[in-house]
Amino acid sequence: MAVSAEFLEYVLDQLEPLGGVTSRRLFGGAALYRHGLIFGLVSGEAVYFRTDGSNQADYEAAGSERFDPMPDRPAKFGYFSVPPDVLEQPDELAEWARKALATSASRASVRRPRRSRS
């Protein structure tokens, strides 16, 4: 779902306490980055942060929904919606974003073995 320029600007403003957050348009939405790591997505009027076993329970407890861009072809993406009350509080949003960044960093550090070229 497309994201408006105004909503994306709002999200970036709310993430200002984290510092260094940038965005790139992605399939009508936007991806959120910090220091080259993608940690979030913006789609429509929703923000989704990357999750794993370390932070997913927080999202589930808040009633967040999993990012699912194609409901007719369900897939399990590791992103959950940021609760609206968290989005409205920049300092708390920055804490949730830090956990999403840690998740992204740990996933990036897991290297897949390279195939040898014969």
C-alpha positions as CSV (number, residue, x, y, z in Angstrom):
1,M,0.0,0.0,0.0
2,A,1.3,3.4,-0.9
3,V,2.6,5.8,1.7
4,S,2.1,9.5,1.6
5,A,5.0,11.9,1.7
6,E,3.4,13.6,4.7
7,F,3.1,10.4,6.7
8,L,6.7,9.3,5.8
9,E,7.9,12.8,6.9
10,Y,6.0,12.4,10.2
11,V,7.6,9.0,10.9
12,L,11.1,10.3,10.2
13,D,10.4,13.3,12.5
14,Q,9.2,10.9,15.2
15,L,12.4,8.8,14.8
16,E,14.6,11.9,15.2
17,P,15.7,11.0,18.8
18,L,17.3,7.9,17.3
19,G,19.3,10.0,14.8
20,G,20.6,9.0,11.4
21,V,17.4,7.4,10.1
22,T,16.9,7.6,6.3
23,S,14.3,6.2,4.0
24,R,14.1,4.8,0.5
25,R,10.9,4.3,-1.5
26,L,10.1,0.7,-2.0
27,F,7.2,-0.8,-3.9
28,G,4.9,2.2,-3.1
29,G,6.0,2.2,0.5
30,A,9.3,3.0,2.1
31,A,12.1,1.2,3.9
32,L,13.7,2.7,7.0
33,Y,17.5,2.5,7.4
34,R,20.1,3.5,9.9
35,H,23.8,3.1,9.1
36,G,22.9,1.0,6.1
37,L,20.7,-1.5,8.0
38,I,17.1,-1.8,7.1
39,F,15.0,-2.0,10.3
40,G,11.6,-0.9,9.3
41,L,8.9,-0.5,6.7
42,V,6.2,2.1,6.1
43,S,3.2,1.0,4.2
44,G,0.0,3.1,4.0
45,E,-0.5,4.6,7.4
46,A,1.4,1.9,9.3
47,V,5.0,1.5,10.4
48,Y,6.5,-2.0,10.8
49,F,9.7,-2.9,12.6
50,R,11.9,-6.0,12.2
51,T,11.3,-8.6,14.9
52,D,12.8,-11.9,16.1
53,G,12.6,-13.9,19.3
54,S,14.1,-11.0,21.3
55,N,11.3,-8.5,20.6
56,Q,8.4,-10.2,18.8
57,A,6.5,-10.9,22.0
58,D,6.3,-7.1,22.7
59,Y,4.4,-6.6,19.4
60,E,2.2,-9.6,20.0
61,A,1.3,-8.4,23.5
62,A,0.4,-5.0,22.0
63,G,-1.9,-6.6,19.4
64,S,0.3,-5.7,16.5
65,E,-0.1,-7.3,13.1
66,R,2.5,-9.0,11.0
67,F,3.4,-7.3,7.8
68,D,1.7,-9.1,5.0
69,P,1.7,-7.2,1.7
70,M,-0.1,-10.0,-0.2
71,P,-2.9,-11.4,1.9
72,D,-4.0,-13.7,-0.9
73,R,-0.5,-15.3,-0.8
74,P,0.4,-15.4,2.9
75,A,4.1,-15.2,3.8
76,K,5.7,-14.8,7.1
77,F,7.7,-11.6,7.1
78,G,9.7,-10.7,10.2
79,Y,8.1,-7.3,10.6
80,F,5.2,-6.3,12.9
81,S,3.2,-3.0,13.1
82,V,4.4,-0.5,15.6
83,P,1.5,0.2,18.1
84,P,0.0,3.7,17.5
85,D,0.7,4.9,21.1
86,V,4.3,4.0,20.6
87,L,4.5,5.9,17.3
88,E,3.2,9.0,19.0
89,Q,6.0,9.0,21.6
90,P,9.4,9.7,20.0
91,D,11.5,8.5,22.8
92,E,9.6,5.2,23.2
93,L,9.6,4.8,19.5
94,A,13.4,5.2,19.4
95,E,13.6,2.3,22.0
96,W,11.5,0.0,19.9
97,A,13.6,1.0,16.8
98,R,16.8,0.2,18.7
99,K,15.6,-3.3,19.3
100,A,14.6,-3.6,15.6
101,L,18.1,-2.4,14.7
102,A,19.7,-5.0,17.0
103,T,17.6,-7.6,15.2
104,S,18.7,-6.4,11.8
105,A,22.3,-6.3,12.9
106,S,22.2,-9.9,14.3
107,R,20.6,-11.1,11.1
108,A,23.2,-9.3,9.0
109,S,26.1,-10.9,11.0
110,V,24.8,-14.4,10.2
111,R,26.7,-15.0,7.0
112,R,25.5,-17.6,4.5
113,P,28.3,-19.9,3.3
114,R,29.5,-19.0,-0.2
115,R,29.3,-21.5,-2.9
116,S,32.6,-22.4,-4.4
117,R,33.0,-21.6,-8.1
118,S,34.3,-24.5,-9.9
